[in-house]
């Protein structure tokens, strides 16, 4: 039943205190454990159990890093925390340079939202009785609006993977519908099948898709992207990313591809946005070098 808010003698509504449970969030423990890293850039490591009520892990910590070190952040892997369990929404959201969050288990929606330089690693529990590459391990809208950093996901991501990614490098083993929608930068490597409408509104960045069955073209939105073969420079970059993926997640898919590299490389398709391709050609004509 609706109840009218309390008011004082002036007739104005009183401002009631609200408890959002912030005092109990896991991030305060992470912040405390990171004291030496924050003060002297000393490397720290810790392990924690995580539940689906633990949301936006690492965000309070990364805010403190940004206040102290601005956009420079900390050196790579200065802070490394490993979690086990089922993480809530927005695991690693807005996490910055120098932070590595490793999760053995599964993650909810918005994994890596707004990633800003951190490294995220996700793989199933060692006790899981399923094949990682055949199951979704990260929820919908993973890496939404990411600007920089890396993420390695052993298993599939849900729908709208890497939407509006503008600079992060991400490896996963399959996606749902609308992958790389409105992507403007960064790299996405998909070591498995995708859902429909891949690349809709994609104007920048590059995606590499492992298309063993030859069905990927039918899953794409071709309006703004071309599907090209993988060039020599692309192949070197792709090999490096898959090697990292295997090292971080112990992926059996990555292991197989690397063990039969020359043959498996032929199954990869390069998703190249038409606008980006035109911009690179124009820059090349002016003598401007590109990293693409």
N, C-alpha and C positions, 0 to 999 in steps of 0.2 A: 504494500500500500504506500502511495506517495505521502511523504511527510514534508511540510514546509520547513525550510532551513531556519535555524534559530536566529533571532535578531535582538539587538540591544534596545535601550530606551529611546534611542534616536530613530529607531525603525530601520537602521542599516544592518545588513547581514553581517554576522560575525565570520571572521576567517578561521575555519577549523583546520587544525593540524591534520596532515595525512601521513600515514606510515606506509611507505612503498617498500619497506624491507631492505633498504640500501645498506643499513648498518650490518646486515648479515651476509652480504654477497661475498663470494669466494675471492673476488678481486682484491679485497683488503689484505688477504693472506698473501697473495701474489706480490702486492706492493711491499709488504713487510719483508718478504723473502728476497726482494730485489734491491734492498737498501745499499749493499756494497756496489752493485752494478750501477745504480743511479748516482752514487757519490764518487766512485773512482773507476768506473767502467770495468770492474772485475767481473769475470764470468761467473754466473750462478746457474744452478740446476735444481729442479725440484719435481716431485711426483705427487699427484693429487687424484682423488676420485671425483667424478663429476656426475651430476644428475640433470635431467631435462628442465629443472627449475633454475639451473645455472645458466643465465643468459648473458650475452655480450661479454664473454670472458676475455680479459686482457685489455678492455677498453679504458678502465680507470688507470691501469698501469701505463698504458700508452699515452694517456693524457698527461701523466706526470713526466714521462720522457720528453714529450713535445714541449712542455713548459720549460724544462731545463735545457734541452739541446735543440729546440726548434726543428726545422726540417731535416737537419743533419742526422738526428737520431743517434743511435749507438752502433758500434761495429757489429757486423753480422754474427748472429748466435751468441751475443753477450748474455742474453737471458733465454734460457731454454727450460720450458716446463712441459712435462708429459702428463697427460690425463688419461684415465681409463673410465669407460662408462658411456652413457648416452647424454650428449651435451644438448643444452637447450638452444633456442634461437640465437642467431647472430654470433656464433662462436668465432672469436678473433676479429670481430667487427672493428674497423678503423685502426687496427693495430699497426704500429709504426716500425721503423728500421731498428734492427738489433734484437727483435723479439722473435723467438721460434716457439710455436705452440704445436705440440704433437699429441694427437688423440688416437688412442686405441679403443675403438668402439664404433660409434655412429654420431652423426650430427644432424640437427634439425634444420629448418629453413634459414635462409640468409647466412649460411656459412661464408665467412670472409667478406661480409658486406663492407664496402668502402675500404677495403684493404689498402694500407698506406705504407707499404715497405716491409712488412713482416713476412715471415715464412710459416705456412701452415702445412701440417702433414697429417693425413687421415688414413687409417687402415682398420680393418675389422679386428675384433678380439682374436687372440690366438686360439681361443676355445670355440670360435664360431664354426658351425657345421655346414656352411654354405660356401659356394665359390664367389669370391668378391666381385669378379667381373660380370657376374650374372645378377647382381642385386644392387639396389639403390642404397647407398651409405651416407649420402649427403642430400638434404632436402631440396626443396624448390628455391629458385632465385639465389643460388650460390654465386659468390663473387660479384654481386650486384654493385655497380658503381665503383669497382676497385680501380685504384689509380696507379699502384705500384706494388711490388712484392712478388712472392711466389706461393703456389699452392700445389700440393701433390695428393691426389685422391685415389686410393686403391679401391675401385668399385665405381658404381655409376652415380652421377648427380641427377637430381630431378629436373623439372621443367625450368625454362628461362635461365639456363646456365650462362654465366658471364654477360648477362644483360648490362649494357652501358659500361662494360669494362673499357678503361681508357689507358691501361698501362701495365697491368699485372700479367705474369706468366703462369699459366695453369695447365696441369696435366690431370686428366681423369680417364675413366675406362668405359664411358658411355654417358649419354645424356637423354633427358626427356625432350618434349617439344620446345620449339622456339629458342634453341641454343644460339648463343652469340648475337642475340637480337640487339640492334642499335649499338653494337660494339664499335668503338672509335680508335682503339689502340691496344697494344699488348700482344700476347701470343696465347693461343689455346691449342692444346694437343688432346685429341679424343681417340683413345685406343680401343675403340669399339663403335657400336651403332649409335645413331642419334635418332631423335624423334623428328616429327615433321616441322616444316617452316624454319629450317636452319638458316641463319644468316639474314633474316629479314631486317632491313634498315641498317645493315652492317656497312659502315663507311670507312673504317680503318682497322688496323691490326691485321693479323694473319692467323688462320686456323689450319691445322693439319689433322686430317681425319683418316683413320685406319679403316679402309673400306674393303674388307676381304670379300664380301658377298657382291660387291659392285652395285649396291642399291642406293648409295648415298645421294646421287644426283636427283633421284626422285623424292628425296626428303628435303631438298633445298628450296628456298625462295630465291630464284635467279635474278630478280629485278636489279639488285645492286652488287652482285658478286660474280666472279668467274671461278671456274674450277680448273686449276692448272696442274701440270705435273710438278713433282718436287725437284728443284734444281740442285746443283752440287753444293752451293752455299746453304740452301735450305736443309739438305741432308745432314750436313755437319751439325747444324744447330739442333735438328730433330734428334739426332743420335745422342747429343749431349743431354738434352732434356729427358729422354727416355732412360738414359743411364742414371741420372739423378733420381728419377722416379723409382727405379729399381732399388737404388741404394737407400732411399728414405723409407720405402714402403714394403720392400721385398716382394714386389709384384711379380706374379708368375707370367702375366701377359708381357710385361716389359722384358723379363728374362728370355722368353721364347723369341720375341722380335729381335733382340740383340744377338741371340745365338745363331740366327738365320738372317742376318741383316740385309744382305744383297737381295735375297728373294723377297723378304717381307717389305722392303722399301718400295717395291713396285705397287703395293696395295695402298699407299698413302696418296691422298688428294690434298692439294694446297687450295685453300679457300682464300681468294685474293679479291678484296673489294675493288670495284671498278674505279671509284673515285680516288682511292689510294694509289692504285696502279697508274692512273693518269697523272697524279701529282708527282710520283716518283719519276716518271718519264720526263715531265717538264723540268724537274730539278736536274736530272741527268743531262738534259740538253743545255742547261746553263752551267754545267760543270760542277754541280753540287753533289757530293758523295752522300750515299744513304746507307743505313744499317740494315735495311730490309733484305 
